[in-house]
Amino acid sequence: MNKKITIPLIIVAIVVVAATAFFLGRSSDEPNNDVTSPSSAPQEEASAPDITEQPAEDKGFGSPTTDFLGRKVTVPNNGVGVPLGEPRTGAGEVCESPRTPAQNIEMQKTNPTTVWSKNYGPGKVTEGIPISYSHTVQGASLAAWNYYAVMYRNDESTHWLVDNRFDMSQSDKEQLHDEIREAGGAVDPAIEQIPPVAYRVTSCSDDYIVFDFAKNSRPSNGDSSQDKYQSLRLAVVWQDGDWNLQLDALRGSQSSVDIEGWTQWTF
């Protein structure tokens, strides 16, 4: 089995058993029953998204909520997300402003939580997957995180994601489909994917960008002075008018990283 398959399967199929601090967005000193007990862990919506083209008229929101860092999370009524605007187009170098974050962004609770902007995408939802991002570093950062996050659904929308937004060979896709089916359905809702607080660009060209994302591992006592950050490396490639996730680069680190100078998302 080659690396393209092995690495994502650790995430898709084994994450429930492993329940590491990195993938939970929790520190290693958090009590273990917060990981294993659904009653004590942060709860995600149990219902799966509507695996259809998003109805244009279904753009309402319920009452907002917050993530464990206290950041606002909007709750779309349709369960799959509501685009905030059209992705930006126009002249300019893709990598000309790699440290400028996407503006006017919000988190939406879409099982799991995804990140949306007015100018950089996602511009629409297809088969439950937020797609259509601007050909910019900012659009690429949103695409990279959102594709990684929705991979945790481990349902029919995940199969569409593999077929249409993963940059891998057809044989690898078929093998990954089999592994997703064997994993037996959606990942435990107690495992909540919290969007990162910051990212940095480690490599950038017009059609390929590599990011390190920083996830906050705040202690269970809520003391923000003890915040630590763990990194997740993701890469996207520009193909057929949109960003696609390339799993070769996928790396995670349990070591704390210094995010001074990183580009921060503001919600």
C-alpha positions in Angstrom: 0.0 0.0 0.0 1.5 3.3 -0.9 1.7 6.5 1.1 -1.3 8.2 -0.5 -3.6 5.6 1.0 -1.9 4.8 4.3 -1.8 8.3 5.7 -5.4 9.3 5.1 -6.7 6.0 6.4 -5.0 6.7 9.8 -7.3 9.7 9.9 -10.5 8.3 8.3 -10.7 4.8 9.7 -8.5 4.8 12.9 -9.1 8.2 14.3 -11.9 7.0 16.6 -9.7 4.4 18.2 -6.6 6.5 18.4 -8.3 9.7 19.7 -5.0 11.5 19.9 -4.7 15.0 21.3 -3.9 16.5 17.9 -7.0 15.2 16.1 -9.2 16.1 19.0 -7.9 19.6 19.4 -7.2 18.9 23.0 -4.1 18.7 25.1 -2.5 15.5 26.2 -3.2 16.3 29.8 -7.0 16.3 29.3 -8.8 13.5 31.3 -9.2 10.4 29.1 -13.0 10.1 29.7 -13.4 13.4 27.8 -12.2 11.4 24.8 -14.0 8.2 25.1 -17.3 9.2 26.6 -19.9 10.8 24.3 -21.7 12.2 27.3 -18.7 14.2 28.4 -17.2 15.2 25.0 -18.2 18.2 22.8 -21.3 17.2 20.8 -21.6 17.5 17.1 -24.9 17.2 15.2 -25.6 13.5 14.7 -27.6 13.9 11.5 -25.7 13.5 8.2 -25.9 16.3 5.7 -28.3 16.3 2.8 -26.3 14.7 0.1 -27.8 16.7 -2.8 -27.2 19.9 -4.6 -27.9 22.6 -2.0 -31.4 24.1 -2.5 -30.9 27.7 -3.5 -33.8 28.9 -1.3 -32.5 27.2 1.8 -30.2 29.8 3.1 -31.4 30.4 6.6 -29.5 30.0 9.9 -30.5 28.9 13.3 -29.2 30.2 16.6 -25.4 30.4 16.6 -23.2 28.4 19.0 -19.5 28.5 19.9 -16.5 26.1 19.7 -14.5 25.3 22.8 -12.2 28.3 22.1 -15.2 30.6 22.4 -15.4 31.4 18.7 -18.7 32.0 17.1 -20.1 29.2 14.9 -23.2 29.8 12.7 -25.7 27.0 12.2 -27.1 26.7 8.7 -30.6 25.2 8.6 -29.8 23.0 5.6 -27.0 21.2 7.5 -24.5 21.5 4.6 -23.6 25.1 4.6 -24.6 28.4 3.0 -22.2 30.3 0.6 -21.5 33.9 1.7 -20.6 35.2 -1.8 -19.0 34.5 -5.1 -15.3 33.5 -5.1 -13.0 36.3 -6.2 -11.7 36.3 -9.8 -9.4 38.6 -11.6 -5.8 39.3 -12.5 -2.9 39.0 -10.0 -0.3 36.5 -8.9 -1.6 33.6 -6.9 1.2 33.9 -4.4 1.5 37.7 -4.2 0.0 38.1 -0.7 0.6 34.7 1.0 0.4 36.1 4.5 -2.8 38.1 4.1 -5.7 36.1 5.6 -9.2 35.7 4.0 -11.4 38.5 5.3 -15.1 38.3 6.3 -15.0 34.6 7.3 -17.1 32.5 9.5 -17.4 29.0 10.8 -20.5 27.0 9.9 -21.6 23.9 11.8 -21.8 21.4 9.0 -20.8 18.1 10.7 -18.0 18.9 11.1 -17.4 22.6 11.3 -16.2 24.3 8.1 -14.9 27.8 7.2 -16.6 30.1 4.8 -15.7 33.6 3.3 -17.5 36.2 1.2 -14.7 36.6 -1.3 -12.7 33.4 -1.5 -15.2 30.5 -1.2 -16.7 28.1 -0.9 -19.0 29.4 -3.6 -21.4 26.4 -3.6 -22.2 23.0 -2.1 -22.4 19.9 -4.2 -23.3 16.5 -2.8 -22.9 17.9 0.7 -19.3 19.2 0.0 -18.4 22.9 0.0 -16.5 23.6 -3.2 -15.6 26.4 -5.6 -12.8 28.4 -4.2 -10.8 31.4 -5.5 -7.5 30.8 -7.3 -5.6 32.5 -4.4 -3.7 31.5 -1.3 -6.7 32.5 0.7 -9.0 30.3 -1.3 -6.6 27.5 -1.1 -6.3 27.7 2.7 -10.1 27.4 3.0 -10.3 24.5 0.5 -7.4 22.6 2.2 -9.0 22.8 5.7 -12.6 22.1 4.6 -11.8 19.1 2.5 -9.7 17.7 5.4 -12.5 18.4 7.8 -15.4 16.8 5.8 -13.3 13.7 5.3 -14.3 12.8 8.8 -17.9 12.3 7.9 -17.0 8.9 6.4 -20.3 8.8 4.6 -21.6 9.1 1.0 -20.4 12.7 0.7 -16.9 11.5 1.6 -17.0 9.2 -1.5 -17.9 12.1 -3.7 -15.1 14.1 -2.1 -12.6 11.3 -2.9 -13.8 11.1 -6.5 -13.9 14.8 -7.3 -11.6 16.7 -5.0 -8.7 14.3 -4.1 -5.6 14.4 -6.3 -4.7 10.7 -6.5 -4.7 7.8 -8.9 -7.9 6.0 -9.8 -6.6 2.8 -8.3 -5.8 4.6 -5.0 -9.3 6.2 -5.0 -10.9 2.8 -5.4 -8.8 1.4 -2.5 -9.7 4.4 -0.3 -13.4 3.9 -1.1 -13.2 0.3 0.1 -11.4 1.4 3.3 -14.1 4.0 4.0 -16.8 1.4 3.6 -15.0 -1.0 5.9 -14.7 1.8 8.5 -18.5 1.4 9.0 -20.1 4.8 8.7 -19.6 8.3 10.2 -16.9 9.0 12.7 -18.1 9.2 16.3 -19.7 12.7 16.7 -17.7 13.1 20.0 -14.7 13.7 17.8 -15.0 17.3 16.9 -12.8 18.8 14.2 -12.0 22.4 15.4 -10.9 24.8 12.7 -7.3 26.0 13.1 -6.4 29.4 14.5 -3.6 30.1 12.0 -1.6 28.8 9.0 1.7 29.5 7.2 2.6 28.8 3.6 5.6 26.6 3.3 5.6 26.4 -0.6 3.6 28.3 -3.2 3.2 28.3 -6.9 0.2 29.1 -9.2 -1.0 25.6 -9.1 0.4 24.1 -5.9 0.4 25.3 -2.3 1.5 23.7 0.9 0.2 24.8 4.3 1.0 24.2 7.9 -2.1 24.7 10.0 -2.0 25.4 13.7 -4.6 23.8 15.9 -5.1 25.0 19.5 -4.7 22.4 22.2 -6.1 24.4 25.2 -6.2 22.5 28.4 -9.5 21.1 29.7 -9.6 23.7 32.5 -10.0 26.4 29.8 -6.9 28.4 30.8 -5.9 30.3 27.6 -2.6 31.2 29.1 -1.6 27.5 28.7 -2.5 27.4 25.0 -0.3 25.2 22.9 -0.4 24.7 19.1 0.1 21.6 17.1 0.7 21.6 13.3 -1.1 19.9 10.5 0.4 19.9 7.0 -1.9 19.9 4.0 -1.3 20.6 0.2 -3.7 21.6 -2.6 -3.3 21.5 -6.3 -5.3 23.7 -8.8 -7.1 21.4 -11.3 -10.1 22.0 -13.5 -10.9 25.3 -12.0 -10.8 24.5 -8.3 -8.4 23.4 -5.6 -8.0 19.7 -4.9 -6.5 18.1 -1.8 -3.2 16.2 -2.3 -2.7 13.7 0.5 1.0 13.1 -0.1 1.9 16.1 2.0 -0.3 15.2 5.0 1.6 15.3 8.2 0.7 15.9 11.8 2.9 16.8 14.8 2.2 16.4 18.5 5.0 18.9 19.3 4.0 22.4 20.2 4.8 25.1 17.6 5.4 28.8 17.9 2.8 30.6 15.7 4.4 34.0 15.9 4.4 35.4 12.3 1.7 32.9 11.1 -1.4 34.1 9.3 -4.3 34.1 11.7 -8.0 33.6 10.9 -10.3 36.0 12.7 -13.9 34.9 13.4 
